[in-house]
């Protein structure tokens, strides 16, 4: 699957010489964004679950009917179209808003390779260490804006500037307890604020 690889694959689970789920895993390993519709002769729950865990978009039962198959294909193609639109939007936003790294050394290339790799796994925690002024926030922003969560805000916090007794409530918020919070209202923490993904941050805004 190199140049000109398909966006959508229809494949039978019962392949000769290779299990269909294993074939799907191999294809997804080469091209993670591939959309696959698997075809099976019977609704074996274990097989269907395995296929979905391996990255199948959906499954179709035999015998195939043209109208049913068309619905699945149309849905898959619409998903592909939306993904491409989001990717194009993300690329345009990155070009317009994210600071560029300038450098050609081996170390800079290694850092950029790391940024590209880790941004594809947005739920993986990342610890960035370095002296003041070495660009830790720049690296964090580069990872954020290259991840699927780029529409959401990036929240920066200087923990050293927050009193020790307030750090927990600042990060995680407060419960709705009348004894602790006026009018029984809770306070959203910075972690919850960072979880909002509904809008792109405005250019030049700092949070």
Phi, psi and omega in degrees: 000084179250232178299138178073020179295146183290153175275331184231136179232131170255122184222145178274137178294326181273076180268145177285131176083347180206135177296136183300324179294319178296321178296320179297316179300319180296317180293318180292331178293326178279319182224091185300331183273005178297135177259122185238130171256122181260144182246130181226149184280342180209155184274074175276112187302316182298318180293316180298316179298317179299319180294319180292322177294330180282354175112012178294141178285319181195174178228153181232134181268143171278153359288144183284138175241133187305317183293317180295315180298321180298319179299315180296317181294317180299317178298318180295317180295324177294322176297318178298316180299316181294320178298320180292322178296316179297317179297318178295318178297317180298317181296319178295319180295319178299316181297325186272336191237331187271128177301145181267150173271132179246120180162152183233008182287163179299321181294318179295319179297321179296319179297316181292325176295320177296315180301313181296320183290311186286335180291342178279350177237073189296343180267005178272121178296141181231129176252121180250121182243152178165163179291163177301132177089005182271357175098029181297315180293326178296318178296316180299318179294321180297319178295313183300311186284352175260359182266167177297346181267017187297341179288336184276171182283156170249123186252121178256142179216136177263096184299329181294338182270356181258130178305145185304321184285350181251352187299321182294314181291327178294318182282317189247358178082185181235152178284162177279081181239122182300328182289337184251328185235130180304143176058020176068021183264141176268166180243130178287134177276170181295328179296316179293321178299321180289343181280350179289132184231021189270348184213151176283138176293147180289150180297133176085356180280144179237127181234000000 
